[in-house]
Structure formats: C-alpha cells, structure tokens
Amino acid sequence: MKKCLYCHTPIEGKAYAHKIGYFCKETHFDAYYRSLPKEKLALFNA
C-alpha cells in the first residue's frame, strides 16, 4: 500500500505521484519538497 511521504498516512485511491514518491495531496508534496536540504534536492533534480 502507498503511504504519503509527508504525513505517512495510507493512500487509498488517487495519489499525487512524483519521482520522489507518493503524496496524499499536492500541498503535502510542496511541504516535503521545501523541507529537503539542498544536497537532496540536487539528487532529485538531476
């Protein structure tokens, strides 16, 4: 089962998918992305 990387709740139905992982909503993706250090952001954007 997919879990949101930000709030860790199980995702049932449609998820917001990104190459980083799955999120229950787009705002959780934004919050998770902003919390990452610059070194990790460079890995995801490569």
Phi, psi and omega in degrees: 000141179282143176232146177293130179291340182271307184254355176063022176272146177297141181256120176249133181087217186280132179245157173274107185263139176217164181295342175288318182165202182250146180223149182284336175205161185296327179295327177290325175297313180301316180295317179296315182298318179292337182276349182284143175289159183302327180295319179288323179299322178297324179292319181287330182271357181284000000 
